[in-house]
């Protein structure tokens, strides 16, 4: 197995795990939304909105870091011929 195969598998594993975690987070958010609607409390609603904004901000920062990492690796690694 060469470096390209290893990187491809690592990238695929990363994306698969990222998608699973994102789906779980979205499901939890939907459950929390349903529960807060049923409870109909302003306090829970405000806390949820605050947490959601923090999580969105953290996600955006993580995506920016990943993009920066990918760009840095593209610039510093030799290019491989596409399959």
MDAnalysis code that builds the backbone (N, CA, C; Angstrom):
import MDAnalysis as mda
import numpy as np

u = mda.Universe.empty(249, n_residues=83, atom_resindex=np.repeat(np.arange(83), 3), trajectory=True)
u.add_TopologyAttr("name", ["N", "CA", "C"] * 83)
u.add_TopologyAttr("resid", np.arange(1, 84))
u.add_TopologyAttr("resname", ["UNK", "UNK", "UNK", "UNK", "UNK", "UNK", "UNK", "UNK", "UNK", "UNK", "UNK", "UNK", "UNK", "UNK", "UNK", "UNK", "UNK", "UNK", "UNK", "UNK", "UNK", "UNK", "UNK", "UNK", "UNK", "UNK", "UNK", "UNK", "UNK", "UNK", "UNK", "UNK", "UNK", "UNK", "UNK", "UNK", "UNK", "UNK", "UNK", "UNK", "UNK", "UNK", "UNK", "UNK", "UNK", "UNK", "UNK", "UNK", "UNK", "UNK", "UNK", "UNK", "UNK", "UNK", "UNK", "UNK", "UNK", "UNK", "UNK", "UNK", "UNK", "UNK", "UNK", "UNK", "UNK", "UNK", "UNK", "UNK", "UNK", "UNK", "UNK", "UNK", "UNK", "UNK", "UNK", "UNK", "UNK", "UNK", "UNK", "UNK", "UNK", "UNK", "UNK"])
u.atoms.positions = np.array([
    [0.850, -1.178, 0.000],
    [0.000, 0.000, 0.000],
    [0.898, 1.245, 0.000],
    [0.700, 2.130, -0.946],
    [1.536, 3.329, -1.005],
    [0.894, 4.488, -0.237],
    [1.619, 5.610, -0.207],
    [1.154, 6.767, 0.567],
    [-0.192, 7.285, 0.083],
    [-0.421, 7.222, -1.218],
    [-1.685, 7.716, -1.761],
    [-2.858, 6.884, -1.241],
    [-2.682, 5.563, -1.209],
    [-3.734, 4.685, -0.697],
    [-3.992, 4.954, 0.780],
    [-2.913, 5.103, 1.534],
    [-3.050, 5.369, 2.965],
    [-3.788, 6.684, 3.194],
    [-3.410, 7.718, 2.459],
    [-4.065, 9.024, 2.602],
    [-5.521, 8.956, 2.178],
    [-5.789, 8.240, 1.095],
    [-7.170, 8.116, 0.625],
    [-8.036, 7.407, 1.649],
    [-7.508, 6.343, 2.221],
    [-8.273, 5.610, 3.240],
    [-8.467, 6.461, 4.494],
    [-7.420, 7.178, 4.880],
    [-7.534, 8.037, 6.058],
    [-8.561, 9.140, 5.818],
    [-8.542, 9.725, 4.638],
    [-9.505, 10.781, 4.311],
    [-10.931, 10.219, 4.288],
    [-11.097, 9.039, 3.711],
    [-12.421, 8.421, 3.656],
    [-12.920, 8.092, 5.063],
    [-12.037, 7.546, 5.893],
    [-12.403, 7.231, 7.273],
    [-12.796, 8.492, 8.017],
    [-12.007, 9.555, 7.845],
    [-12.308, 10.830, 8.494],
    [-13.677, 11.339, 8.073],
    [-13.942, 11.353, 6.774],
    [-15.215, 11.880, 6.277],
    [-16.389, 11.012, 6.743],
    [-16.202, 9.692, 6.745],
    [-17.271, 8.808, 7.225],
    [-17.589, 9.084, 8.687],
    [-16.546, 9.179, 9.508],
    [-16.747, 9.457, 10.933],
    [-17.337, 10.847, 11.151],
    [-16.886, 11.820, 10.373],
    [-17.410, 13.176, 10.482],
    [-18.898, 13.195, 10.153],
    [-19.292, 12.509, 9.095],
    [-20.703, 12.456, 8.702],
    [-21.550, 11.770, 9.774],
    [-21.030, 10.684, 10.364],
    [-21.763, 9.996, 11.423],
    [-21.974, 10.921, 12.618],
    [-20.906, 11.618, 13.021],
    [-21.016, 12.522, 14.165],
    [-21.949, 13.683, 13.863],
    [-21.889, 14.196, 12.657],
    [-22.767, 15.297, 12.266],
    [-24.221, 14.846, 12.278],
    [-24.487, 13.662, 11.755],
    [-25.857, 13.132, 11.761],
    [-26.361, 12.935, 13.184],
    [-25.514, 12.409, 14.066],
    [-25.904, 12.235, 15.464],
    [-26.208, 13.583, 16.111],
    [-25.363, 14.565, 15.844],
    [-25.575, 15.897, 16.417],
    [-26.880, 16.502, 15.907],
    [-27.173, 16.317, 14.639],
    [-28.410, 16.847, 14.070],
    [-29.625, 16.146, 14.669],
    [-29.525, 14.833, 14.878],
    [-30.623, 14.105, 15.495],
    [-30.851, 14.577, 16.919],
    [-29.761, 14.800, 17.663],
    [-29.888, 15.284, 19.034],
    [-30.517, 16.670, 19.057],
    [-30.136, 17.505, 18.099],
    [-30.700, 18.849, 18.018],
    [-32.195, 18.776, 17.737],
    [-32.611, 17.871, 16.849],
    [-34.032, 17.721, 16.548],
    [-34.798, 17.245, 17.775],
    [-34.222, 16.312, 18.515],
    [-34.875, 15.824, 19.729],
    [-34.983, 16.948, 20.754],
    [-33.899, 17.721, 20.906],
    [-33.923, 18.841, 21.845],
    [-34.962, 19.874, 21.421],
    [-35.064, 20.135, 20.121],
    [-36.064, 21.090, 19.623],
    [-37.469, 20.611, 19.964],
    [-37.732, 19.327, 19.729],
    [-39.057, 18.775, 20.028],
    [-39.353, 18.855, 21.520],
    [-38.377, 18.519, 22.343],
    [-38.574, 18.575, 23.794],
    [-38.801, 20.003, 24.276],
    [-38.065, 20.959, 23.714],
    [-38.225, 22.343, 24.164],
    [-39.576, 22.901, 23.717],
    [-40.069, 22.446, 22.562],
    [-41.383, 22.884, 22.128],
    [-42.470, 22.328, 23.040],
    [-42.315, 21.066, 23.439],
    [-43.296, 20.454, 24.321],
    [-43.267, 21.103, 25.699],
    [-42.084, 21.375, 26.201],
    [-41.953, 21.986, 27.524],
    [-42.376, 23.452, 27.481],
    [-42.139, 24.101, 26.332],
    [-42.557, 25.489, 26.116],
    [-42.041, 26.429, 27.208],
    [-40.724, 26.318, 27.487],
    [-40.133, 27.226, 28.463],
    [-39.161, 28.147, 27.752],
    [-39.200, 29.413, 28.095],
    [-38.301, 30.382, 27.487],
    [-36.854, 30.137, 27.882],
    [-36.628, 29.698, 29.116],
    [-35.273, 29.476, 29.588],
    [-34.572, 28.413, 28.744],
    [-35.213, 27.276, 28.533],
    [-34.617, 26.213, 27.736],
    [-34.381, 26.675, 26.309],
    [-35.313, 27.425, 25.783],
    [-35.186, 27.911, 24.420],
    [-33.977, 28.819, 24.277],
    [-33.786, 29.737, 25.226],
    [-32.644, 30.652, 25.174],
    [-31.327, 29.906, 25.337],
    [-31.278, 28.938, 26.259],
    [-30.061, 28.160, 26.465],
    [-29.724, 27.361, 25.214],
    [-30.727, 26.766, 24.608],
    [-30.517, 25.961, 23.405],
    [-29.979, 26.841, 22.268],
    [-30.559, 28.021, 22.089],
    [-30.094, 28.920, 21.046],
    [-28.649, 29.327, 21.291],
    [-28.305, 29.609, 22.527],
    [-26.939, 29.984, 22.862],
    [-25.976, 28.839, 22.577],
    [-26.332, 27.616, 23.012],
    [-25.488, 26.454, 22.763],
    [-25.365, 26.175, 21.275],
    [-26.456, 26.342, 20.553],
    [-26.450, 26.091, 19.120],
    [-25.513, 27.070, 18.423],
    [-25.531, 28.335, 18.826],
    [-24.654, 29.327, 18.220],
    [-23.199, 29.006, 18.509],
    [-22.895, 28.586, 19.719],
    [-21.525, 28.207, 20.066],
    [-21.096, 26.999, 19.246],
    [-21.951, 26.015, 19.141],
    [-21.610, 24.817, 18.382],
    [-21.421, 25.138, 16.904],
    [-22.246, 26.003, 16.361],
    [-22.108, 26.393, 14.971],
    [-20.794, 27.134, 14.769],
    [-20.473, 28.018, 15.687],
    [-19.222, 28.756, 15.604],
    [-18.030, 27.809, 15.678],
    [-18.081, 26.852, 16.605],
    [-17.004, 25.873, 16.731],
    [-16.883, 25.034, 15.474],
    [-18.010, 24.648, 14.891],
    [-17.992, 23.863, 13.667],
    [-17.373, 24.663, 12.523],
    [-17.741, 25.922, 12.403],
    [-17.174, 26.767, 11.351],
    [-15.665, 26.910, 11.528],
    [-15.214, 27.080, 12.774],
    [-13.780, 27.180, 13.040],
    [-13.067, 25.882, 12.687],
    [-13.671, 24.764, 13.024],
    [-13.067, 23.467, 12.717],
    [-12.961, 23.264, 11.212],
    [-14.008, 23.639, 10.481],
    [-13.986, 23.501, 9.020],
    [-12.907, 24.389, 8.424],
    [-12.775, 25.609, 8.947],
    [-11.734, 26.511, 8.460],
    [-10.354, 25.925, 8.727],
    [-10.168, 25.334, 9.906],
    [-8.885, 24.708, 10.229],
    [-8.591, 23.542, 9.290],
    [-9.622, 22.738, 9.007],
    [-9.440, 21.601, 8.101],
    [-9.081, 22.094, 6.704],
    [-9.787, 23.116, 6.223],
    [-9.484, 23.683, 4.902],
    [-8.048, 24.191, 4.847],
    [-7.641, 24.892, 5.897],
    [-6.274, 25.433, 5.954],
    [-5.265, 24.288, 5.942],
    [-5.535, 23.243, 6.718],
    [-4.651, 22.077, 6.771],
    [-4.542, 21.423, 5.398],
    [-5.675, 21.254, 4.724],
    [-5.671, 20.619, 3.402],
    [-4.882, 21.468, 2.411],
    [-5.103, 22.781, 2.426],
    [-4.383, 23.663, 1.515],
    [-2.878, 23.635, 1.783],
    [-2.505, 23.630, 3.061],
    [-1.090, 23.587, 3.422],
    [-0.467, 22.285, 2.940],
    [-1.171, 21.175, 3.107],
    [-0.642, 19.887, 2.659],
    [-0.546, 19.812, 1.145],
    [-1.488, 20.411, 0.450],
    [-1.441, 20.406, -1.013],
    [-0.225, 21.175, -1.508],
    [0.101, 22.268, -0.824],
    [1.221, 23.101, -1.239],
    [2.567, 22.427, -0.952],
    [2.633, 21.648, 0.118],
    [3.905, 21.089, 0.565],
    [4.118, 19.629, 0.181],
    [3.124, 18.965, -0.353],
    [3.297, 17.561, -0.706],
    [3.381, 17.411, -2.227],
    [4.105, 16.386, -2.679],
    [4.174, 16.167, -4.122],
    [2.808, 15.732, -4.635],
    [2.489, 16.163, -5.819],
    [1.185, 15.799, -6.383],
    [1.273, 14.390, -6.960],
    [0.175, 13.661, -6.805],
    [0.096, 12.300, -7.332],
    [-0.775, 12.318, -8.563],
    [-0.451, 11.477, -9.530],
    [-1.336, 11.407, -10.715],
    [-2.698, 10.879, -10.298],
    [-3.723, 11.426, -10.872],
    [-5.079, 10.983, -10.533],
    [-5.344, 9.627, -11.137],
    [-6.229, 8.877, -10.472],
    [-6.545, 7.519, -10.941],
    [-7.560, 7.577, -12.042],
])
